[in-house]
Amino acid sequence: MSAHGGEHVPAHLDPTPLTRLEEVLDSAARGQGEEDPMAPILEFLNSLVCLLVPEPAAGETDTVEPLVLNNADGNPVVAAFTHRARIRPDFLEFAPTVVETQGALLLQNLGTELGLVLNPGSAFGFELSTEHVAAVLRDFRPAEPGEHPDVPPGPAGE
């Protein structure tokens, strides 16, 4: 638990950004910061995110079966988290192992049947439907090695 405004809040609900991705999401939600409305997506592509898996993958991180939830419409979405502190404790009961992967790699491996929810039930999140995942993969790319990490790349083809 952490204290915010004198009240104790669970770590996953703490409104203090813990990562660069959360800072970008917070700025976008408040209408401040970066001019580019795509900054949160670009930052996600270049960030490490946490996934929950049911069993330890003995030395294999190439093939994991991450925690899948159903969104409000009943569609399956993979749960990803910006930081271990954003993981709700009840999720760990179903999938106790935390693995990290790059946001872009996660989207590339979702296939066409799964959407994504970032920080479900926690601070600093968003949801991408299967259509949005396909659009991001079509229109954006992560930073290449050697590109400045504080200057996100533009849409693909720039």
N, C-alpha and C positions, 0 to 999 in steps of 0.2 A: 504494500500500500504506500501511496505517496500523499503528500499534503498539497492541496491547491486551494487557495483562498481560505486557509484555516481548517478546511474539511479534508478528511481522509478519503481518497478515492482509490479503487483498485488500479494497479499498474496499467492494465490494458485500456483503461479509460482516462488516464492522465493526459490532460490537454497540452503538456509540454512536448514539443517535437524532440524525438530521440535520434533521428537520422536526417540526412540531407533530403531524402525523398519526403519525409514528413514535413520538413520546413517548406518545401515547394508546394505540397498539398495544402498546408496551412495558409500560405500566402495566396494561393489561388482561391481558396474558400472565402477569404476575407477580401478578395478583389484587390490585393496589393501585390507588390513584388514584380515578378517578371511580366513583361508585356505579352509574351507568347502564350496563348491559351493552351497550346500543346505541351508546354513545359512539364506538367506532371507526367504525361505519357512518356516523354523523352527521358525524364529522370528515372521513371520506373524501368525502362528498357536497360538503362545503364547501372541500375542498383542491384545489390544482392538482396534477395528476399528469402524468408524462411518458409519451408513447407513442413507439414506434419505427415509422418508415415506411421502405419500401424506397427511395423516390426523393424528392428535394426536391419539395414541392408548390409550384410557382411562384406565390407569393402567395395560394394557396388553402389555407386551413386548415379550410374547411367540410367538404370531402370528402377524407378521407385513408383509406388502407388500412393499418391498424396491423398490427403483427406478431401473428400468431395461432399459438398453440402447441396441442398436444394434452395434456390432463391425463392422470393415471394411468389413467382409465377410457377414454381415447381420444376424449374430447369436446373440441371446439374452444373455446379460451379466449383472449381478447385479453390480451396482456401489458401491464401498466401499472406504473409505477415512481414511488415517492414522491420520488425525487431522482435526478439524473443519475448520482451516484456508486453507486447501487444497480443500475445496468445492467451485467449481465455482459458482458465484452468480446466473447465469441463471438456474442451476440445482435446486436451492432453490425455483424458481418460480413454478416448477412442483411438488416438494416434500419438503415442508418447515420444516418438523419436523426431527430433528436429534436424532437418537438412537445409543447407543453403544452396541457392542457385541464382544465376543472373536472371533478371526479369525478362529479357529478350529470349533467353534460352527456354524459360518456362513457357512463354507464349508459343514459341516454335514447336513445342512438344505437346501442346494441348489437343491437337487434332481439330476436327470439325464439330465434335459433339459436346465439348465442354466450354463453359465460360470461365470467368475468373472473378473472385471477390477478394479484395485486399483489405485486411484487418476487419473481418466480419465481427460485428458486435463491439468494435473498439474504436478508438480515435483514429483519425486520418486514414480514411479508406475510400474505395470506389469499387464499382462493379463493371465488368465488361461482358456483354453478351457474346455468344459465338460469332455474331455478325461484326461486333466491334473488334473482337480479337482478330478476325480475318482482315478488317480494314487497317488495323495497326500494323499487322504483318506486311500488308501490301504497301502501305504508305510511309513507313518509318523504318529506321535501322538504328542499332546501338552504335555507340562511339567505337571507332577503330583504334587499335593500339597506336599510340603516338599522338592521337588527337587530345586536345586540352580537355581534361575532365570537367572543368567548370563551364565549358561552352558546349552545350548539347548539340549534336548534329541536327541538321534540318531534315525535312522529309526526304525520303529516298530519291536519288537522282539529282540532288543539288550538288 
